[in-house]
Amino acid sequence: MGANKLLLSIFGILYLLVIGDCVSTYLCLTTFNDGYTAWEGNLVSAWLFQQLGLIPGLGAMLVAKALGIVILNVLSKRSRSNYVVVLVGMIGAVLITGYVNYNNWYVYSHLIS
């Protein structure tokens, strides 16, 4: 697999994880259970949801993260060192967003049980 295809694959995986994060956040924040309460742990996201509402806030997050991925893809093509920095950063972002997804779906599973 070429270097560009590897990075594009990581961008794709990251964006799928971002979508999973948005879906699971929506489900966690809209599912009510008397014994368990969910809240947004990211202060920036919580502020955005208060300002715009949950669904518009999630939409704004999706758009912002998509733009970030596009910008990083453009920057990664400027030099080999940019490529390496973006690649390492994206691997970290995949790991962090993967953990956020795991945590959100774990919380949601407790809310519906």
C-alpha positions in Angstrom: 0.0 0.0 0.0 1.4 3.4 -0.9 2.0 6.1 1.6 -0.9 8.2 0.4 -3.3 5.3 0.4 -2.3 4.4 4.0 -3.0 7.9 5.2 -6.3 8.1 3.3 -7.3 4.8 4.9 -6.5 6.2 8.4 -8.5 9.3 7.6 -11.4 7.2 6.5 -11.2 5.1 9.7 -11.0 8.2 11.8 -14.1 9.8 10.1 -16.1 6.6 10.6 -15.1 6.7 14.3 -16.2 10.4 14.4 -19.6 9.4 13.0 -19.8 6.6 15.6 -18.9 9.1 18.3 -21.7 11.4 17.2 -24.3 8.7 17.0 -23.3 7.2 20.4 -23.2 10.7 22.0 -26.7 11.4 20.7 -28.0 8.1 22.0 -26.4 8.5 25.4 -27.7 12.0 25.8 -31.2 11.3 24.7 -31.8 7.9 26.4 -33.2 8.2 29.9 -32.7 5.7 32.7 -33.8 6.4 36.3 -30.7 4.8 37.8 -28.0 6.1 35.4 -27.3 9.6 34.0 -25.1 10.4 31.1 -23.5 13.7 30.4 -21.1 15.1 27.8 -17.5 14.9 29.2 -15.9 17.1 26.6 -16.4 20.7 27.9 -16.1 22.2 24.4 -18.7 19.8 23.0 -21.0 20.4 26.0 -20.7 24.2 25.4 -21.4 23.7 21.7 -24.5 21.6 22.5 -25.8 24.3 24.9 -25.3 27.0 22.3 -26.6 25.2 19.2 -28.6 22.3 20.5 -27.6 18.7 20.4 -28.3 17.8 16.8 -26.9 21.0 15.2 -23.9 20.8 17.6 -23.2 17.3 16.5 -23.6 18.4 12.8 -21.1 21.2 13.4 -18.7 18.8 15.0 -18.9 16.5 12.0 -18.3 19.3 9.5 -15.4 20.8 11.6 -13.7 17.4 11.9 -14.2 16.7 8.1 -12.6 20.0 7.3 -9.7 19.2 9.7 -9.1 15.9 8.0 -9.1 17.6 4.5 -6.6 20.3 5.8 -4.4 17.7 7.3 -4.4 15.7 4.1 -3.3 18.8 2.1 -0.6 19.5 4.7 0.7 15.9 4.6 1.5 16.3 0.9 3.7 19.3 1.3 6.8 17.4 2.7 7.9 14.0 4.0 8.2 15.4 7.5 4.7 16.8 7.4 3.5 13.4 6.2 5.1 11.6 9.2 3.8 14.1 11.7 0.3 13.9 10.3 0.5 10.1 10.2 1.5 9.8 13.8 -1.1 12.4 14.8 -3.8 10.5 13.0 -2.9 7.2 14.5 -3.2 8.9 17.9 -6.5 10.4 16.9 -7.8 7.0 15.8 -6.8 5.5 19.2 -8.4 8.3 21.2 -11.6 8.4 19.1 -11.8 4.6 19.3 -11.6 4.8 23.1 -14.3 7.5 23.1 -16.5 5.2 21.0 -15.9 2.3 23.3 -16.8 4.4 26.3 -19.9 5.9 24.8 -21.3 2.5 23.6 -20.5 1.1 27.0 -22.5 3.8 28.7 -25.3 3.4 26.2 -25.5 -0.3 26.9 -26.0 0.5 30.6 -28.6 3.0 29.8 -30.8 0.6 27.9 -30.3 -2.4 30.2 
